[in-house]
Amino acid sequence: MIPMKTHLGILMLTLLSLKNVYPKNQQEAPLTINLPRVEYFQNPEGIDVVRPRFSWELIGEGRNRSQKAYQIIVASTAQKLENTTGDIWDSGRVSTQETNQIEYAGMPLKSNTKYYWKVRVWDEKDQESEWSESSYWSMGLLKFSNWQGLFIGHDVGYSTADKYDSLYLPPARYVRKSFTLSKKVKKATAYATALGLYELRLNGNKVREDYFLPGWTDYDKRLYYQTYDITSSLQLGENVVGAIIADGWYAGYIGYALFIYFDKVREFYGTNPAFMGQIHLEYEDGSTEIIASDVTWTVNEGPTREADIIMGETYDARLEHSGWDTPNYDDSDWNPPKLYTYPNGKLQAHPGTLVQEREELKPVEVTEPEPGTYVFNLGKNIAGIAELKVEGPAGTKVRLRFGEILRSDGNIQTDNLRKARATDTYILKGEGIEVWKPKFTYHGFQYVEVTGYPGVPTADAITGIVLSSIDTDASTFDSANKMNNTLFENIKTTQSANFFEVPTDCPQRDERLGWTGDAHTYVRSATYNSDVAAFITKFLVDLDDAQRWYGAYPNFAPFPFSRVNQYSPAWMDAGVIIPYNMYKVYNDKRILEYMYDGMEKFMQFQEDASTDYLRPGGGNNWGDWLSVNEETSHDFIASSFYGYDANLMAEMAEVLGKSDDAVKYRQLFQDIRKAFAKRYITESGQTTEDTQTTYALALYFDLFPDNLAHKGAARLAEKIKNNGFKFATGFLGTKHVMLALSKYGHNDVAYKIYQQTEYPSWGYSVENGATSIWERWNSYTKSDAKNSDLNAKMNSFSHYSFGSVAQWMFQFALGIDSEDSGYRNILIKPAVSKEMEFMEGSYKSINGTIASAWKWKGNRLEMDVEIPANTKAKIYIPTSDPSRIKEGNTSLMKTSEVEVLASNETETIVLVGSGKYSFTIKM
């Protein structure tokens, strides 16, 4: 037996040791700076924003950590930055909590110049942090006079075939230039662009691992270029720069033009691709030189015989020019280039994130449904390419075709590809093991069909390469329902597949257009799953460029062609809804300024088309696309979105300091709201059309009279219950059903429909093997693998619109939202329900990671919350009695680090600073 005194001694030592680890008044370490960025990028090359914006995150141990002030210095050299000499700009100490959207305010920035910067901060106790890691950005070519390059290419002839009966797929063009360096280079920068697509090569290697450069634009408005620091890739003596160019969006097939027999099916912007680039050399002796694309370059064809984004790529390895992009190559049989004229669009640095390889997939199964036909299953439905590994005789032709699902006989289903040939062909040169992957095409697929393979392929013959403009790494999610967890993964997979230079509708068939209705419906979900700030910024430039002269935003952007009607209500509204969400999520006021004139023009277009503040359907009248058994009138949809637009415009005008406009749009919203209620809402709180979609839109858009809104929400919940907790909605209604239900407290109903596995529901697709989000609720069933009765020609298996439930998952189910803009003042208000045992997740906001988790333990509810440094959060705890709440092991009424703001019949609202909090509630 241990004596009592010994017990007491051990206890005292334990308490003293704990005090040393967690002393009550311990001075926390200074804040740490994380992720310093310029214009949303770390160390960006070649931007052309003359007042670039800085941002960073803060990390701080303990609670209630915040920034009191910052200092940014910008230097002309790395050495000066190391010596903390801000010869370009020194902000001095700026007293503010702001950590993002901070504009550069130093000396005028120069073309082709690199700048070095760092930042330090002072915390709430005025402790000074260490300087951030040394960072940089470089400026691109800010003036047209900085460009010396010419557009060069190779004339391969023109198609004389009927455009509807046969495809015209010209070969890629190859351009090269040899140059000699006789003295040491201090700095070398390459600038490149193309009418079409290009891959830049230098001394035998691809320069940077991006695809589909320079990106897709309306070439009559703008043409993007890229900047490359190539200093370390050059050598004394001979060097070779080269490029491979292909049709791309500029001259190739785009969208469904061939499918519906347009007068033009390709070459919407131009006929022949062309390359333009230049290398700026700064020597150690202070002299400079520019090597630019001109008539001294040489051009040729090569092994890439066909290269089209939609149709596919053909590569004949027997025609390779071995070493063509390296020194000591004899190009005497190459030709002088043809010169091409500049487009009307202005040259600008690409503002978005570029397409890159994001993941490699190994086959999970290889089958042989027919002799000599092999099908490789990659396990999930992606966008990208297949890398082929093969060995065999010269001239052997291996063909790859792509499909999202299989038919009942084990062959790939290609009917839903429509006119997209989606076929790659590789012709062997017969020299050992050959590995090939295409450069200028991509496909939407889970299955790769291989024919013509010499012998029997092993599983490593095919590797799936996921291509995307984004990483889907901004969030985590887990719940008690495995189906819902699979749904989350499917949502991310589909977003990755479609955020491909523009937010496309689908990656597989002959479409791949930046449909505006899909984009605005999904945009807030997109921000939870990925940092899409730069990607969406680029798309909004496309959308602004594509705005029709009369004010409407078009059905997709860029906008190379149109149907008879160029716009549709609830699609065109992307021009208002997407900029608003960029502001709310990223605190980005500059994008509002950029879009504002166009948004005003759009609102005037709607006003001109309205009668007594209500909008007719107009345009293409797609309505609630793919709704089930209920149809909502097009005029209801048009008028509801008109009201929503007016409400958002009032808020954005206020943010921009346009007070008169704010008053105007607030009044417009009230006028629309009054007219809308009179036309569409009865005195009993029902809508005149009584569809799920009418309630969802009117409730979420605040168009219900205040005294009737809860009755409308109750009717929506009743309709869903009477429908077996299943949807009757399409693209527009589905997202808003979930948001409206939880907005008005019907969380139990939301969770029942969220976990539903019968048609129509998200669970139905998961139960039928979906690895992505489908365009249709019933795109495929295991019992009908032939897919014969589901309109195969309009059936995408990678379509993110119905994945917009991700917004509800984070904003309501986990309760992570922003009270103002940019998650500085956070809201944590989870939709807690006994319909779900637990749920947890996190979101990496522009101010750092926010985490929310809740779970039931008998009659107790546990809530865990993490709030990033330099932010505050209002947490809504679902009990009216604060005395039932503990934070850690302390009663909420006794803790000094949690402030009780209010309590009502359903919840207690508390205010916290940064840190981790654990609440236990007796229910």
Phi, psi and omega in degrees: 000135179274129181301152182301321181298324179294318176304312182295323179296316178299318180298316180297318179297320179297315180296320179295321179294321177295322179297323179291327178282317183235060179297142188300319185248029182298137176279112181294155177296155178301162179295153177246138181267132182232147172055057174292131186222157173235124182051044177074005183239148169273123177051057182287145177258128168071047173277161177233024175276118188283342172234072184297156183252139180258152173207158175201163172252161179238141176237131180211134179287158178082200184241162174056042178269138182207162177268135178259328182198165175221166170218128176248135170236143178235131185235159181276341179222158177296325180294317178295323177295319179298328179272006179057045176250105181272073184285346177263318176198135170231111183292342191069182178282122181247119182278103181191158172269354185297136178229006178212164183058037180266116188279138171299138182222037181257208181296154176304136183274148187248153176299150173052044183228137178261138179237145184244140184212160172204167184220149169228161182224163171244138184269189185298339178255015178068022173283136182270133178279169166291156172297148175295167175301150179293128181233172180208166163214158175237148178270145176278208179264108191276344182233149179297330180294344176287343183271130174245346183291155175245154176281119183236155179194192184228124180280114181253010180098182185228155180285135175245003181277160174297129188292340181266336186268336182213147180280145171251112184232085183289160181288160171290157178251149180240131177233147182211158176211127174262136177215154186244133175255122182255356178215165188289140181263130175276321183206137177224130182229131177254141174237135185212148174205177180201150163272097191120213177243150177221153166237122182273135181236147178212119178050044173090000183233151172290136179272108182065155191259041178265155177240162171058043176274148008269007184109172184256128177219171163280104191294344174280349179255316181199157177226126182272155174226165178242155180240137183226130170276110185246017184307313185285352183264355181264161182218156173296144184093210185284138173229155180227127173250139180212169177211146171252132183233146182218171188301313182057208179289338185294311186235353184270190178286137179229130169061210188263019184302317180290324183297321182251021170057055173292164176292336175231133183244348176205180179057045181289335181248330182188174187262315185239134175291153180212151182248144171221134178196168176201151179246125177262119181251128173241114184274160182295337178277003177096349180280162182226161179204147176238127175253111188241154177296127182199194185288351179278350176285167176236155185224159179194171166270177181202206185286339180280097188274333175221142179205101181222137184303317184269319189278329178121186187227143176236131185230121178255100186296342179291342184260012182296141172266086186301122179080016185298335182252025179232163177298163176066025177261135180271108180254028183295338179265006174278168187248158170291151184282160169266140179268142180237153184281155176293145173287170178285337183290150181279148179280128180216156174289139179297124185271352189256189175269140188266159179290128179220167173287124183251339185195150172247137180239130174265144180301140175266348180196145173233127180236167178229082183294334175221154179304123178085356177250117183246137181241122180258123179261118183270357172094337175205160187271112190238176163245135180161214183222168175248131173269130183256135174238123189206154175220132181178185183291150176302141179090351177296131184252115178255127183248135177244126173238160192229141179212155180270332180221172178250150170282172182295338179272004177092354176276160182287147175269122181238001181302324184283358176280344181056239184273002176284112180295322174046054183226130175247143181228134178237130179249120188289148172266348174077037182234078178071204180286128180245133179237130185215144169216145183289163183248331194235019176222164170206165186221159170256120189194157165243334185242139176243121176267127181243124175230156180081006182291132180286113183084197181258120183287145170269172185299332183279006177291334181233132171235129177277131179247113178282124176248138179195161174274353187225161164254138179260068186236018184271352185216160170230154181206138175208147180210176179286347183257112183297325179299317180295327177293320175296320178303316179300315178297321179296322178298314180296319178301318183287323176297315178302318183292334186250349172271080190230087185070313169229161177284095185281163176282325183198153183257358191255313188273186183280065181216269174057043182254157181278069184297129188284326179295315176299317186294313183285330177297325187261350195302319182290324173300319181301321183292332177288326185271341187204153170281099185252018184303309181288320181299312181289328175304315179298317181295325178292329172297315176302316183293319178295320177297326186273352182305134181290154185299336182267000171117334182288144167277144188279180183287335176206161179215140353304168191233077184284338180205170181219163166280191177300313176262135188265352185216168175210137172305144182075356167254308183298338182292353175304329181297341176254316188290319183291312176302322179300316180292328175298321177293313183298320186274318188248005181058034187266097178278335183296324180291330175294318178298318181297319186271350195298315181300318179294321178296320177297319178298321178294318179295325177294321176302317179292319179298318180296329183271353186268157174231121182052043174071012176242143184260135169288169183301303175065169174059219185278345177055053177283336178063210179277080189308127177067032172290164187240112171067003174223139179236128178259136185296149181292327180290326175299313181296314181298316182291322180294318178290328175300315177296317179299316178302315182298319180296316179293322179298321179299316181292318181292322177298320178297317180299322182275004179076018179265075189296322179296318178295321180300316178298316181300313183285329174296320178292321178299317178300316180296322178293317178296316182301317180294313180294322180297313180298320180296322184275323194242352185235128181276168181293341179274358178092010175262154172277154182295334181264340173053046173251157177304319183295321181297318179293316184300313182291312183297322180288313183290329180273006179060038180263350174286141169303144185305322184282353182244353187299316181292329175292320177297318178295321178295323178292321176299313179299320179296317181297320179293317178299315180293339178266019179073029183057048179227159182280153165235022190250166177243212186302321187275321187281325191303307180304315187284337173301309183296317181294320180291320179301310182286329177302326182251021168086009180266056184293322181300318179294319179300317181290327177295317181287329179294326183263003181297143177239358177270155178292137356265131181194166175293321182297334179298318179291319179297317179298334180262020169091013183297138171247007181208179179267134183267156176290324182247147178303328184239045182303331186201145171227148179300332182279351181224064185294340177287343177056038189282337187246021186240032176054066187301334182282351176227062189211095179264140177257012177216086189215109194280356187306311179289349174283000179296354173298342178301327177299314178296321182302319183268316186287328183245303185301313174272336175080025182265114182212172180244128182289324179245253176225146173075017173057037170276320174246102191270149171248131172240103183221075184290144177277079184286134181209145175290351176290347179227131184287317177205161176204140178210151179187173179215158179219127179271095182279177178293344177254007179121181188277130175248132180233144179217134179214144174214148179205154178265137170229091184064237180265018178247145173246130177248132179235127176243133185225140173234127183241129184289159179303149176070021174226167173232163181216137166266124181249128181260113183255124190282067169206144180276350186247103181300335181291346178274001187251134170243143171247113191067234177254013185247139175301139180304329183287348184248353181273143181263353185262359178232122181260125176279118181271318184192163171216149178221196186290348183237340189203159172245132184251125180237157178243131179227158170268197182293160178128185179252138183226140177235119180249139173238130185236126172279120184259000000 
